[in-house]
Amino acid sequence: MSIRKIKKSWWIDFQFNGIRYRKRSPANSREGAKNYESLLRQKLAKGQNLENREDKGDMTFEKFSKEWFEVYVKNNNKYS
């Protein structure tokens, strides 16, 4: 267990089953970081996923390239 303040935010840093987890605490206090770490450890012990993003493991290259073109290319490149 390691709780530290980096700049103006409190961070937690711990290992669970050989995997390192480093997250910023949503509560900006030492006690809030301790509570957040215990919450994350409970979720891991129950087998829940800590990441909030959806799994895109079944995405093919064709789907990825179409999504990339629509989201990135059209918005960030000049028409010329």
Rosetta constraint file for C-alpha pairs under 8 A:
AtomPair CA 1 CA 12 HARMONIC 7.45 0.50
AtomPair CA 1 CA 13 HARMONIC 6.32 0.50
AtomPair CA 1 CA 14 HARMONIC 5.06 0.50
AtomPair CA 1 CA 15 HARMONIC 7.82 0.50
AtomPair CA 2 CA 12 HARMONIC 5.78 0.50
AtomPair CA 2 CA 13 HARMONIC 5.13 0.50
AtomPair CA 2 CA 14 HARMONIC 6.29 0.50
AtomPair CA 3 CA 10 HARMONIC 6.96 0.50
AtomPair CA 3 CA 11 HARMONIC 5.73 0.50
AtomPair CA 3 CA 12 HARMONIC 4.65 0.50
AtomPair CA 3 CA 13 HARMONIC 6.44 0.50
AtomPair CA 3 CA 30 HARMONIC 7.40 0.50
AtomPair CA 3 CA 33 HARMONIC 6.91 0.50
AtomPair CA 3 CA 34 HARMONIC 7.28 0.50
AtomPair CA 4 CA 10 HARMONIC 5.69 0.50
AtomPair CA 4 CA 11 HARMONIC 5.43 0.50
AtomPair CA 4 CA 12 HARMONIC 6.63 0.50
AtomPair CA 4 CA 30 HARMONIC 7.99 0.50
AtomPair CA 5 CA 9 HARMONIC 5.58 0.50
AtomPair CA 5 CA 10 HARMONIC 4.36 0.50
AtomPair CA 5 CA 11 HARMONIC 6.08 0.50
AtomPair CA 6 CA 10 HARMONIC 6.25 0.50
AtomPair CA 6 CA 11 HARMONIC 6.95 0.50
AtomPair CA 9 CA 24 HARMONIC 7.01 0.50
AtomPair CA 9 CA 25 HARMONIC 7.39 0.50
AtomPair CA 9 CA 28 HARMONIC 6.02 0.50
AtomPair CA 10 CA 24 HARMONIC 6.10 0.50
AtomPair CA 10 CA 25 HARMONIC 5.67 0.50
AtomPair CA 10 CA 27 HARMONIC 7.86 0.50
AtomPair CA 10 CA 28 HARMONIC 5.92 0.50
AtomPair CA 10 CA 29 HARMONIC 6.48 0.50
AtomPair CA 10 CA 30 HARMONIC 6.67 0.50
AtomPair CA 10 CA 33 HARMONIC 6.38 0.50
AtomPair CA 11 CA 22 HARMONIC 7.07 0.50
AtomPair CA 11 CA 23 HARMONIC 5.77 0.50
AtomPair CA 11 CA 24 HARMONIC 4.39 0.50
AtomPair CA 11 CA 25 HARMONIC 5.56 0.50
AtomPair CA 11 CA 33 HARMONIC 6.86 0.50
AtomPair CA 12 CA 21 HARMONIC 7.84 0.50
AtomPair CA 12 CA 22 HARMONIC 5.68 0.50
AtomPair CA 12 CA 23 HARMONIC 5.53 0.50
AtomPair CA 12 CA 24 HARMONIC 6.33 0.50
AtomPair CA 12 CA 25 HARMONIC 6.84 0.50
AtomPair CA 12 CA 33 HARMONIC 6.57 0.50
AtomPair CA 12 CA 34 HARMONIC 7.87 0.50
AtomPair CA 12 CA 37 HARMONIC 6.52 0.50
AtomPair CA 13 CA 20 HARMONIC 7.25 0.50
AtomPair CA 13 CA 21 HARMONIC 5.71 0.50
AtomPair CA 13 CA 22 HARMONIC 4.43 0.50
AtomPair CA 13 CA 23 HARMONIC 6.73 0.50
AtomPair CA 14 CA 20 HARMONIC 5.83 0.50
AtomPair CA 14 CA 21 HARMONIC 5.44 0.50
AtomPair CA 14 CA 22 HARMONIC 6.68 0.50
AtomPair CA 15 CA 19 HARMONIC 5.32 0.50
AtomPair CA 15 CA 20 HARMONIC 4.37 0.50
AtomPair CA 15 CA 21 HARMONIC 5.92 0.50
AtomPair CA 16 CA 20 HARMONIC 6.61 0.50
AtomPair CA 16 CA 21 HARMONIC 7.62 0.50
AtomPair CA 16 CA 41 HARMONIC 7.74 0.50
AtomPair CA 16 CA 44 HARMONIC 7.81 0.50
AtomPair CA 25 CA 32 HARMONIC 7.13 0.50
AtomPair CA 25 CA 33 HARMONIC 5.22 0.50
AtomPair CA 25 CA 36 HARMONIC 6.39 0.50
AtomPair CA 26 CA 32 HARMONIC 7.74 0.50
AtomPair CA 26 CA 33 HARMONIC 7.66 0.50
AtomPair CA 26 CA 36 HARMONIC 7.78 0.50
AtomPair CA 27 CA 32 HARMONIC 5.01 0.50
AtomPair CA 27 CA 33 HARMONIC 6.43 0.50
AtomPair CA 27 CA 36 HARMONIC 7.98 0.50
AtomPair CA 28 CA 32 HARMONIC 6.62 0.50
AtomPair CA 28 CA 33 HARMONIC 7.34 0.50
AtomPair CA 29 CA 33 HARMONIC 6.23 0.50
AtomPair CA 30 CA 34 HARMONIC 6.39 0.50
AtomPair CA 31 CA 35 HARMONIC 6.32 0.50
AtomPair CA 32 CA 36 HARMONIC 6.10 0.50
AtomPair CA 33 CA 37 HARMONIC 6.14 0.50
AtomPair CA 34 CA 38 HARMONIC 6.38 0.50
AtomPair CA 35 CA 39 HARMONIC 6.22 0.50
AtomPair CA 36 CA 40 HARMONIC 6.25 0.50
AtomPair CA 37 CA 41 HARMONIC 6.19 0.50
AtomPair CA 38 CA 42 HARMONIC 6.19 0.50
AtomPair CA 39 CA 43 HARMONIC 6.33 0.50
AtomPair CA 40 CA 44 HARMONIC 6.23 0.50
AtomPair CA 40 CA 50 HARMONIC 7.29 0.50
AtomPair CA 41 CA 45 HARMONIC 6.11 0.50
AtomPair CA 42 CA 46 HARMONIC 6.28 0.50
AtomPair CA 43 CA 47 HARMONIC 6.33 0.50
AtomPair CA 43 CA 48 HARMONIC 5.24 0.50
AtomPair CA 43 CA 49 HARMONIC 7.32 0.50
AtomPair CA 43 CA 50 HARMONIC 7.33 0.50
AtomPair CA 44 CA 48 HARMONIC 5.59 0.50
AtomPair CA 44 CA 49 HARMONIC 7.01 0.50
AtomPair CA 44 CA 50 HARMONIC 7.47 0.50
AtomPair CA 59 CA 63 HARMONIC 6.19 0.50
AtomPair CA 59 CA 64 HARMONIC 6.47 0.50
AtomPair CA 60 CA 64 HARMONIC 6.18 0.50
AtomPair CA 61 CA 65 HARMONIC 5.93 0.50
AtomPair CA 62 CA 66 HARMONIC 6.30 0.50
AtomPair CA 63 CA 67 HARMONIC 6.18 0.50
AtomPair CA 64 CA 68 HARMONIC 5.95 0.50
AtomPair CA 65 CA 69 HARMONIC 6.02 0.50
AtomPair CA 66 CA 70 HARMONIC 6.24 0.50
AtomPair CA 67 CA 71 HARMONIC 5.96 0.50
AtomPair CA 68 CA 72 HARMONIC 5.41 0.50
AtomPair CA 68 CA 73 HARMONIC 6.76 0.50
AtomPair CA 69 CA 73 HARMONIC 4.77 0.50
AtomPair CA 69 CA 74 HARMONIC 6.33 0.50
AtomPair CA 70 CA 74 HARMONIC 5.76 0.50
AtomPair CA 70 CA 75 HARMONIC 7.81 0.50
AtomPair CA 71 CA 75 HARMONIC 6.59 0.50
AtomPair CA 72 CA 76 HARMONIC 5.91 0.50
AtomPair CA 73 CA 77 HARMONIC 5.62 0.50
